[in-house]
Structures are given as C-alpha cells and as structure tokens.
Amino acid sequence: MKRLVIYFFLIYLFAWKIVGWSNLANAATLTTQAKNILTTELHNHKITKQFQIDEIRCLAENIYFEARAESEVGKAAVGNTTKNRVLHTNWPNTYCEVVKQGPVRESWKTRGKDVKDEDRVYWPIKHRCQFSWYCDGKKDVIWANYEKTGQTIEGNARAWRDSVELAIYITGFGKLTIDDNTHGALYYYNHNLVYPHWADAMILIGVEGNHTFMKEGKL
C-alpha cells in the first residue's frame, strides 16, 4: 500500500511539471491520456530532471506531429534527424531550440511593458519555422482521448506512446539508446507533398515512409 501511495505521488509530481511546461508559448496541448502516457514513460525510465523532461517532450512532439502515421522506423528517422541537428554546429544544441527554431515576434501581452526578459513571451512567425507543424497557425493538440467521454483514440495514443519512447531512447536519457538509422541526415521532406528548392544541393541518403532524407553537400 505504501509503495502504491508513493507511486501515485510521483505521477502527480510529473504531471505538475508537465502542466507547468505547457504554459510556454506555443507548446502543444496534451489530453488527459496523453499526459498519463508521458508521465508513465518518464517514471518507467526514472527520469525526473526538468531539463530532460522538457527535452524529451520537445522531441516527442516533433516526432508525433511530423511522423504520427509513420512506422516506428519512420518515427525514429525523424527523431534522429532532429538529434543530428542538435549535435551539429549549424543548429542550436538543445532539442527544444532546434524544434522551435525560426523567427519570432513578441506577444502583445509583454511587448512594450516593464517585464523581465525571461518573462517575455514570443510566438513563432507563421510558416517560417524549421518544422512546419510548429508555426502553421493551427492549434497543436495530442488527442490521445476524447476529453468529454474519456474514450481512447487508439491510433493517436499508440503514436504518442511510440513518440515518447523513441524520444527517451534518442536523447539517451533513459535505460536504452538506439542508433541513428538515417546515417547522418540533417534534412528531410515529404516527397508526396513538396520538392523543396534546397534538395538539389543535398546528398540523398534514402527514403523511409513518406519522407526523403538528405545531408549537406553535393556529389
């Protein structure tokens, strides 16, 4: 009984941290089951440091919104490409900064007001981000369940759990790690939707699901 009480107390603490993080500008909204999935996976891997929690969530959200319908291999490829940018000198050195990279504008709530720099709120400029989901003007919600009824949305819940697990493995903060299955990719695009202008200047690595993966340089 004592262990059960301690377990639920730890879950409560995790949930509190996650809700606090979601107050940041343009953070995705998690439904109740999405929060539960995240807190459970963090608990299973004994991850309690706030920085690590934030980094995992940023990467998991990027995997989910960029590759929700992909296989685990496809999701891992998106996650590893994000990691390769974190490790590269041309990009920021944290997952959250890489995922949110792009020009921003200050919110009217803090612009021109006497507030500390760390309290100012910034929003990404629409359609100017590295990852399109982050600044497409749409509200980002991870619908793992219907909030009114509590009914699980099986496909979304499974995709979110996969995204969180892969984020834990890719960041190296958990018990296990996985190798880079993109062989150094720094870019990818959905070849069913677009052929970006920069693709001709890159080296093709390969195709996984709906995405074509590339790295810098030209043969």
C-alpha positions in Angstrom: 0.0 0.0 0.0 2.8 2.4 0.9 4.5 1.7 -2.5 1.3 2.4 -4.3 0.9 5.8 -2.5 4.5 6.7 -3.4 3.9 5.7 -7.0 0.8 7.9 -7.4 2.6 10.8 -5.6 5.5 10.6 -8.1 3.0 10.6 -11.0 1.4 13.7 -9.5 4.8 15.4 -9.4 5.5 14.5 -13.0 2.1 15.8 -14.1 2.7 19.1 -12.3 5.9 19.6 -14.1 4.3 18.8 -17.5 1.4 21.2 -17.0 3.9 23.9 -16.0 5.9 23.4 -19.1 2.8 23.6 -21.3 2.3 27.2 -20.3 5.1 28.2 -22.6 4.2 29.9 -25.8 3.0 27.6 -28.5 3.6 24.4 -26.5 1.3 21.6 -27.7 -1.8 20.7 -25.6 -1.9 17.2 -24.2 -5.2 15.4 -23.4 -5.5 13.6 -20.1 -4.4 10.2 -21.6 -1.5 11.9 -23.5 -0.3 13.3 -20.2 -0.7 9.9 -18.5 1.3 8.2 -21.2 4.1 10.8 -20.9 4.3 10.6 -17.1 4.2 6.8 -17.1 7.1 6.5 -19.6 9.1 9.1 -17.7 8.5 7.2 -14.4 9.4 3.8 -16.0 12.8 5.2 -17.1 13.3 7.1 -13.8 13.6 10.5 -15.5 13.0 13.3 -13.0 15.2 16.2 -14.1 13.2 19.1 -15.5 15.6 19.8 -18.4 15.5 16.2 -19.5 11.7 16.1 -19.3 11.5 19.3 -21.4 13.9 17.9 -24.0 12.0 14.6 -24.2 8.7 16.3 -24.6 10.0 18.7 -27.3 11.4 15.8 -29.3 8.4 13.6 -28.8 6.1 16.3 -30.0 8.2 16.8 -33.1 8.2 13.1 -33.9 4.4 12.9 -33.3 3.4 15.8 -35.4 6.0 15.2 -38.2 5.5 11.4 -38.4 2.4 10.3 -36.5 1.3 8.0 -39.3 4.7 6.5 -39.9 6.1 3.2 -38.7 8.4 3.1 -35.7 11.4 3.2 -38.1 10.0 6.3 -39.8 9.4 8.0 -36.5 12.9 7.1 -35.4 14.3 8.6 -38.6 12.6 11.9 -37.9 13.8 11.8 -34.3 17.4 11.0 -35.3 17.4 13.8 -37.9 16.4 16.2 -35.1 19.2 14.8 -32.9 21.7 15.2 -35.7 20.9 18.9 -35.8 21.3 19.2 -32.1 24.8 17.7 -32.5 25.7 19.9 -35.5 27.4 23.3 -35.1 25.0 24.9 -37.5 22.0 24.4 -35.2 21.2 25.1 -31.5 22.4 22.5 -29.1 19.1 21.5 -27.4 16.1 19.7 -28.8 13.6 22.4 -27.8 15.6 25.1 -29.5 16.0 23.0 -32.7 12.3 22.1 -32.8 11.3 25.7 -32.2 13.9 27.3 -34.4 12.7 30.2 -36.6 12.0 34.0 -36.4 9.6 35.1 -33.6 7.5 38.1 -32.6 6.9 39.2 -29.1 3.3 38.7 -27.7 1.2 41.8 -27.1 1.0 40.7 -23.5 4.6 41.6 -22.9 5.6 43.9 -25.8 6.4 47.4 -24.6 5.8 46.5 -21.0 8.1 46.6 -18.0 8.8 42.9 -17.5 11.9 40.9 -17.1 13.5 39.5 -20.2 12.9 35.9 -19.0 9.2 36.7 -18.6 8.7 37.9 -22.1 6.5 35.8 -24.4 7.4 35.1 -28.0 5.5 33.4 -30.8 6.9 32.0 -34.0 6.1 33.8 -37.2 3.7 31.8 -39.3 5.2 29.4 -41.9 8.8 30.4 -41.1 9.8 27.5 -38.8 12.2 24.6 -39.5 9.3 22.2 -38.8 6.1 23.3 -40.3 3.7 21.9 -37.6 5.2 24.3 -35.1 4.1 27.5 -36.8 1.3 26.6 -39.3 -1.2 28.7 -37.4 -3.1 25.6 -36.2 -3.6 24.6 -32.5 -1.4 21.6 -31.7 -3.3 19.0 -29.7 -2.2 15.4 -29.0 -5.6 13.8 -29.0 -4.9 10.5 -27.2 -8.6 10.5 -26.0 -11.8 12.4 -26.2 -12.0 14.6 -23.1 -15.8 14.6 -22.8 -16.1 10.8 -22.8 -12.6 9.7 -21.9 -12.7 7.3 -24.8 -9.2 6.4 -26.1 -8.3 7.3 -29.7 -6.3 4.2 -30.2 -4.2 5.3 -33.2 -3.2 8.6 -31.7 -2.5 7.1 -28.3 -0.3 4.5 -29.8 1.6 7.0 -32.0 2.1 9.3 -29.0 3.4 6.4 -26.8 5.8 5.4 -29.6 7.0 9.0 -30.0 7.7 9.4 -26.3 9.5 6.1 -26.0 11.6 6.9 -29.1 12.4 10.4 -27.7 13.6 8.8 -24.5 15.9 6.4 -26.4 17.2 9.0 -28.9 18.0 11.6 -26.3 19.9 9.0 -24.3 18.2 10.0 -21.0 16.5 6.6 -20.4 17.7 3.0 -19.9 18.2 2.2 -23.6 19.5 4.0 -26.6 19.1 3.5 -30.4 21.5 4.1 -33.3 21.0 6.7 -36.0 19.0 4.9 -38.7 19.4 7.9 -41.1 23.2 7.7 -41.3 23.7 11.4 -40.5 20.6 13.0 -42.1 20.1 16.7 -41.4 17.1 17.3 -43.7 14.0 15.5 -44.8 10.9 16.4 -46.7 7.5 14.8 -47.5 8.0 13.8 -51.2 4.3 13.3 -51.6 3.6 17.0 -50.9 6.6 19.0 -51.9 10.0 19.1 -53.6 12.0 21.8 -51.8 14.3 24.2 -53.6 17.2 23.1 -51.4 17.0 19.4 -52.3 19.2 19.7 -55.4 22.1 21.0 -53.2 21.9 18.0 -50.9 23.1 14.4 -50.9 20.3 11.8 -50.9 20.5 9.3 -48.1 17.3 7.3 -48.6 13.6 7.2 -48.3 11.6 5.9 -45.3 7.8 6.0 -45.5 6.6 9.4 -46.6 9.9 11.2 -46.1 13.1 11.6 -48.1 16.2 12.0 -46.0 19.3 14.1 -47.1 22.5 15.5 -45.8 24.6 18.5 -46.7 26.9 18.6 -49.7 26.5 17.6 -53.3 28.1 14.6 -55.2 
